[in-house]
């Protein structure tokens, strides 16, 4: 029981951290004039919650690839 609750809390915290990183990265990129903003939606939150930081890099990599 404790392990399941620990995994759930980790999942939620990764999602919240991912949302904060996406928000502030979008602000920084916008100020730099780079139009590679990742939308903050359920798919991006789920990706960051499951994969963590590599998931965030994946989201921004896909967005930049689409711009090319």
C-alpha positions in Angstrom: 0.0 0.0 0.0 2.8 2.4 0.9 4.6 1.7 -2.4 1.5 2.5 -4.5 0.9 5.8 -2.7 4.5 6.7 -3.1 4.3 6.0 -6.9 1.1 8.1 -7.1 2.7 11.0 -5.3 5.8 10.8 -7.5 3.5 10.8 -10.6 1.6 13.9 -9.4 4.8 15.8 -8.5 6.4 15.0 -11.9 3.3 16.3 -13.6 3.3 19.5 -11.5 7.0 20.0 -12.1 6.6 19.4 -15.8 3.8 22.0 -15.9 6.0 24.6 -14.2 8.9 23.8 -16.5 6.7 24.1 -19.6 5.2 27.4 -18.4 8.6 29.0 -17.6 10.3 27.6 -20.7 7.5 29.0 -22.9 8.0 32.4 -21.2 11.7 32.3 -21.8 11.4 31.2 -25.4 8.8 33.9 -26.1 11.1 36.6 -24.7 13.9 35.3 -26.8 11.7 35.5 -29.9 11.6 31.7 -30.5 8.2 30.5 -31.4 8.5 26.9 -30.1 5.9 27.0 -27.3 4.6 23.7 -26.1 0.9 23.9 -25.2 0.1 23.1 -21.6 -2.6 20.4 -22.0 -3.4 16.9 -20.7 -1.1 15.2 -23.2 1.9 17.2 -22.4 1.3 16.9 -18.6 0.9 13.1 -19.0 4.1 12.9 -21.0 6.1 14.8 -18.4 4.5 12.9 -15.6 5.4 9.5 -17.1 8.7 10.2 -18.7 10.0 13.1 -16.5 12.6 15.5 -17.8 13.4 13.4 -20.9 9.7 13.7 -21.7 9.9 17.5 -21.6 12.9 17.4 -23.9 11.0 15.1 -26.2 8.1 17.6 -26.4 10.3 20.5 -27.2 12.3 18.4 -29.7 9.1 17.5 -31.5 8.0 21.2 -31.5 11.4 22.4 -32.9 11.4 19.6 -35.5 8.0 20.7 -36.7 9.3 24.3 -37.1 12.1 23.1 -39.5 
